[in-house]
């Protein structure tokens, strides 16, 4: 679905890639739309699990935030995980089920980010009074905009530049030092 796009992908294509029959695919998924949403959920669940595992041994919020940046910035043009997100965002205005689904995924991810920021407040890395909710909204907008540019192959924003921009933004907003 990430390679061909949701509209161009048939259940038969998915079945062939998985080495099973189309009927077998439909045994596990109600429809192509269900398969798409569950694929996106799997990507997000795995990312969350990987982030939590990576947090083990990282005591500072700044180090955890930097790990999140490293893990979530697209690998480059055509990053399949983020192509799925682009498709979900494209569908959401016309499909309430998709809109609700991605809102839930985004809320779950924001909870993880809020936990990192709460750690930063508790350890004194972030000064009391910083508008963390506002920061998360601004960061999300910055991240999503840069993600689109990296995934579509912008000539002026690549993975490294996106990482540097995200680090600098967090440092300026939260007051911690940009990691080397």
N, C-alpha and C positions, 0 to 999 in steps of 0.2 A: 504494500500500500504506500509505503514511503517512496519507493522507487518509481512506481507507475502513477501514483495519485489514486485517491479513493475512487473517483468516477471511472477510471480506466481499469481498475483491478476487478477481476471476476473471482467468484468463489473457486472456480476451476483453477485459476492461477495460484491461489493460496494453497489449494489441495496439492497441486503439482509440486510446488516448492516444499511442502511438508511431506510429500511422498505418501499421501493418503487420498481417498476418494472425496469428491465434493460432498457427498452425503455424510461422510464421516465428519467433515468440517461443520456441517449444519447440525450434526448431533450435539456438538459442544456449544455452538453459537446460533442464536435465533436468526441472525441475518448478517449481511455484510456490515451493516451499521453497528451491530452488536460486537462483531469481531474487531472493527476499528476502535470502538470505545474501550474494549477490554485490552487491546494492544497498547493503547495510550496509558491505561491504568497500570499495566505491567511495567512499562517503561518508568513511570513515576514511582511505583512501589520499589522497584529495584534501585532507583536513584536514591530514594529516601533510606533504604536499608544500607546502601553503600556509604552514604553520608554519616549515618549513625555509627557505622563500624569505623569509619575514618576518624570520627571525633574521639574514639577511645585513645587515650594518651595525649590528647590535645587539651591542655588545661585553660588556655586563654580563648576568649571570644574572638579576638582578632585572628588567631590561627584557625579557628573553626570557620570563621567567615571566609578567610582566604581559601580554605579547603572547598567550601561551597562554590566559590567563584571558579576554581580550577575544575571542579567536577561538572559544573552546569554550563559553562561557556561552550558553544558549538565547536566541534572539531574542525569545521571548515565548511565550504560549500557542499550542500547535499547531506549534511548530518541527518541521518534517518530519524533519530529521536525527535529532533526539532522540526523536521518536515511534517511529522505527524501532528505536532502542535500547530504549525501553520495551517494545516488542513482543518483542524478542529476550530481554530479561530475564524477561518473562512466560513465554516458551516454554522457557527453559533448564532449569528443574527437571524437565520432562517429556520433554525431547528432548536426548539426549546429544550428538548432532551439533551442535546449536545451542550447547549449553554449551561444548563444546570450541572451536567457532568463535569465540565471543565471548571466551573466555579467551585465545585467540591474539591477537585484536585488542587486548585490554586489555594484554597483555604487550608488544606492539609499541609501544603508546602510552606505557606506563610506561618503556620504554627511552629514548624521546625525553625524557621528564621527568627521568629519572635523568641523562641527558647534561647537561641544563640545570643540575641541582643539582651535578653534578661540576664544571662550569665555575665555579659559585659558590664551591665549596671551593677550587679552584685559584687563583681571583682574590682570595680572602680575604673575599668577601662573606658567606660562611657560615663560621662558626667550626668548627674541627676538633672532632670529637666529637658533632656534631649527629646524631641518629638519623634519617638520611635515609630509610631503609626504613620506619620507623615513621611518619615525616612523610607519605610518599606514601600509605600505607594510610589514615591519618586524613584526609588531604586528599581522597582518592578517595571516602571515605564521606561527607564533608561535601558535596563537589561533586555526587555522585549524589543525595543527599537533597534538596539545593536545586534540582537540575535537575528532579526530579519536580514539585516545588511550582511552579516557573516554567512548565513545559510544560502543567500542568493548569490554570493560571490562578489560583493562590493569590492572595488579596487582600492578603496581608502580605509576600510575597516576589516581587518583579519582577526583571527583568534587572539594573537598576542596584543594587538592594539585594544581589543575589547577587554581583555583581562586587565591591562594597565588602566583603562578608563574606569572600570568597575572598582578597582582597588583605590584609585585616587578619589573617586566619588565617595566611597565609604569612609575613607580617611578624613576627607574634608567635612563630611556631615557628622561623623561620630567622634572625631578627634583622636583617633588612634593612628599610629605610625604605619605607613605603607610598607608591607613586607618587601624584603629585597628580592 
